Amino acid sequence: MPSLRAAIILSFLCVPAVADDYRVTIEASNLRSARVEARLSPTLDGELLLLRNAADSGIEGGWERFIEGLEVWDAEGAPVVVETVEAGRFRLSSGPGPVRVSYSMRLEHDQVPNLPGADELAWARSDTVLWSGRALFLEGAPATDIEVTFALPASWRATTPWRIVEPGRKFRAEDTDALLDSAWIAGEHFEALLGEGPDAPVRIALAGPSAISQSALVVATVERYLGVFGELFGAPAEGRLLLVAADGSFWGGGVMGTTISMLLGGPLNASTLPTLRFITVHEAFHLWNANFPYRGRDGTEGLYWMSEGTASYYTLRSQLGAGDLTQQDVLGRLGEEVAKYFEALGDLSMVDGGPTKLTNYDLIYSGGFVASMALDIAIRSRSEDRHSLDDVMRSLHSGPGRELELDATAFGELIESTTGISVRGLLDCCIVGAKRLPLVDLFARLGLSLRLDGAEAQVELDPRADAAAARRWAGWALR
């Protein structure tokens, strides 16, 4: 039987010339270890990296503390000297050509203190494991069309957000970002693919008795909202989304690129299901608005308030239209979002707070929600309900807005060209600037009254609303 080193060298010489490839092996006798064999091209500095978002984990030593047995060979099979420059940076002696790499990663991320929570890093159960790409895969120079093959226990399969080549075993990630900024699950879990073929837009994986017992409900929920948003945008979903829900010892959830990962700290029931449903629908909306042209004219990424705010805003409207939320539920949620926005608002604007959205969470998420609603109301009322924010969303997805370099100025121009309504005053004062949105007046145009009581905000139907405002509220739900 050939040695591991000989097998790796032989595989390097025999593999056809495609982009980077990885082989992940998990053995039934040791689920808390994953062996990775890869062919990579080093960076221009001759390095391999294992540090994507590692500092954000709060784990001392980052991902490197879990790596073992790193070995590298050049194209001829000669060993390559590996120098650790700093945590997560490995400099090679071989130059810029492709190399073969072998290493193992210990799955202990759920056993050490960390900031995101195990649901966003990696975890193991008796018959299932989850790994985020950033915590497992070494990267070199940016690559495309990356093949990932899994060698798993006989009864296992893998579910990933990548293109399916061989179900449960082999996949292709579009590029390095798609590989690392996502997660995958392997084991004896429940799996559902919504859509046909290797590009099925949504993959659902449920692990553990409690999660699996609700599989029919979860699948039906996702299918329903894919239909609602598909009708809104006039096109099916773009991209792929993996939803993982697993039984856990606590409630938690996180998003890694195209993967939603949730741990269920108890059974799904009437009190806990709304959280799972909201997060799922919010992320499903990102299958469309994640492809908006968010790079501004100055070359920077922007409009995080809009990408996150519209996702939550359309989630609430669609849940009311689908009957998953009552009118009273929605009014309560509006009050909560307004209160969070007012509390978060200071000297920092939504635009300026975008690059640090996680440390300005309520400003970007709740503020973005409220700003999306404010713009929608302004468009509806000023156009006498001939137009709404829906028209702008469609333009960004498949119309003229798709070609924009989208900063706040371009967004305002698109709204005006699409609807004939100028909202530049709102954008300039309260989104680019840090002034408070005039929500009392705007909510009144939707037939709602907004009352402020200290840190609380209460939203109710306004019995004094005029007929136009009342009709506007009656047609506000997304169906």
Summary of the structure (lengths in Angstrom):
residues: 479
radius of gyration: 24.3
end to end distance: 62.3
largest distance: 84.1
contacts: 1623
relative contact order: 0.08
helix: 39%
strand: 26%
